[in-house]
Amino acid sequence: MEYNHKDIENRWQKRWSEEGTYRCETNNGKKKFYVLDMFPYPSGAGLHVGHPLGYIASDIYSRYKRLNGYNVLHPMGYDAYGLPAEQYAIQTGQHPEVTTRININRYRSQLDKIGFSYDWSREIKTCDPEYYKWTQWAFIKMFGSYYDKKENKAMPIENLVAYFEKNGNIACTAVSSYDKNFTAEEWKAMSEKEKSDMLMNYRIAYLGNTMVNWCPKLGTVLANDEVSEGVSIRGGYPVEQKMMYQWCLRVSAYAQRLLDGLEKLDWTDSLKETQRNWIGRSEGAEMYFKVDNSDEVLEIFTTRADTVFGVTFMVLAPESIYVDKVTTDEQREEVKNYISAVKHKTERERMIEKKVSGVFTGSYAVNPLSGKRIPIWVSDYVLAGYGTGAIMAVPAHDSRDYAFAKHFNLPIIPLIEGADVSVESFDANQAK
């Protein structure tokens, strides 16, 4: 007997649709199970092979759980807002609303032909006002909140304002402290703009300067995944690192809560460790190194203040505001050329880069404890977004500092008895 797949699959898919076979009913008494797929970008002529590759696996699992008596919620939607949709519209010369609608219909048709067990009554389009009104609502909530360390959660910003009205911020233990302390009287004397600027230091959604991947040709900021080897994935246009004043989310305020939550998840140890590294929470101290023969002072963050006697040089991120201030006239051209050469690398590329590079600024800092003069360098292995974008280098006990010191023949002073500084694969994390 011939297997007429078109007839059989069309007949059954029609029946599934008419009977609502995969519709997830609320409170039906069954155990709940949620399966979420990555929503595709409807920014091309149709699905590519990578879509069903992942969707088929999750669909098999959804069907398995359903056959085991679970009330399975398995939705699908379209990530239809942003750069991909905009660029596809530019390429085709059509309005993005038109191209997005056409592509969504095509994607839906292809997904239906594969026969996935989606509950289409819960379909989501991120370009739909009924959807993104909630993302706007969430943003407003974050803008109107601060992270309260005592409550361990977001609280209304009005609570903090009321506290400042009575006490200023000097003795406030509910939030992280900032350089500028003020009394209640000083708070009341501030203008509305000054108060607004101060509250930006506490809001969960705030305006701030941050390093981004900027593509002049596309006229937008790109995620690390949208950049490869200094050019945009879409279009192949040059991308550069740029400091930009933009909206940010204070995710770092949740670092400890995220770490604590990891322990409650049934994940593998390797996946948990990956998440810990992404969260990147670290405890340390701020230290200050005066620039020799200058009024300039370098502020650095370190997790090991006790290794300061092993500091033999300083390193600045290429984007650091300190670079221009400490570079001597004799070194300015060389520093400028170096920064120009590395500005197209993303932070991710810089973190995995094995090749050592850098340039001397011509200036020296003074070790605050030993009083020794130490050279100040610029290198792309230091990131502007970590700490202050300036580090004290202890090459005897940090692998990247060690590689840099060996490459440029800088001093290495061991502080830990028995430490092996002869192997370039020295594990800095274990040393710390």
C-alpha positions, 0 to 999 in steps of 0.5 A: 500500500502506497503511503500518501503522506500529503493526504494523510498528514493534511487530513490529520493536521486538519482534525487536530486543528478542528478538535483543538487537540493541542489546546492547553486548558487552564485548571483541568486537574492534570499536572502542568508542564511548560515547553517553550521554544525560541521564537523565530525572527520572521525576517527572511523568505522562510524557515531555515534548517536550524528551526525544525532541528530544534523544534522537532526535539522539543515537540517530541518531548511535548508529545511524550509528556502529554501521553504521560498525562501532563497538561502541556503548554507548548506555545509558539510566536514570532520575535518580530520587532527590531533590527532583523525585521527592519533590515529585511524591509530595507533590503526588499524596499517594503514597509516592515509591517508589510514584510513582517506580516507576509513572513509570519504567514509563511512561517506559520504555514511551514510550521503547520506542514511539519505538524508541530503540537503547538497551542496556536490559541496562545500565539504571540507576535512581539510587534503586536501592541497587545504584547509590547504594551506589557514590555513597556509596562515592565520597563516603567515598573523597573524605572520606578523601582530600586533594589532593596538589599534588606527586602531582597527585592525591588521596591518603589523608588518613592520609598527611597525618596522618602528616606532621603527626605528624612536621612539623606543617603549616608546611613542608608543600608538598604542600597549600595553606597555611592561616592557622593554622600548627602544629608537630608538638607542637601537632598532638599536643596537639590534642583529637580534635575539634580535629584533625578540624576541622583536617583539614576544611581539607584533605579533598576532601569536607568540612563548611563554610559556603557560600552556597546558594539556600534555599527555606523552603517546600520545606525544601531547597537548590535549584540555580541551574537550579531558581530563576528571578527569586527563586522556585522553578521547582517551586511558585513559592515564594520563595527566598533566599540563605543561608549554610549549614553543609553538605557540600562538595567541594573542586573548587577543588583540581583547578582547574589539573588541569582547565585542563591537561586542557582542552588535550587535548580536541577541543573548540571554542575557545568551549566551552573558554573557557566551561569556563575561566570556569566553573573560575574559577581565579585567582592573586592576593594577600590584602590587609588594609584597616583600618577607620577608627576601629575594630579591624576589618580587612577581608581581601580577595583581588585578582588585581592588588595593583599597582592598590591606588593606584587603589582608591577604595572597598570593596564587601562582598557582602550576605552578608559577615560584615563587613557587620554589623561595619562598618555604623554605627547611622545606616546600619543600617536602610538596609543592612538594607532593601537586604539584604532586597531583594536576598536572593532573587537567585541568584548567577547572576542577580547575575552577569548583572545590569546594574542597579547597586545598593548602599548605603553602610555609613557606615564607611571603610577605610584604603588600606594604601599611600596612607593615604587613607580610602575608603568601604565599600559593600554591593552584590550584584555582589560574591559571598560565594563569591568570595575573602572576599566583600569587594573593593577597587574599582579603577573605572578598570580594572574594568567593574563597579567603573566602573559602580558608581562612575559610578552613585554618583559615586565617584572614578575614578583611572586607573593605566594610561596611555592607559586609556579610562574613559569607556566603560561597556563597558570590558573589565575582563578585557583590562585585567587 
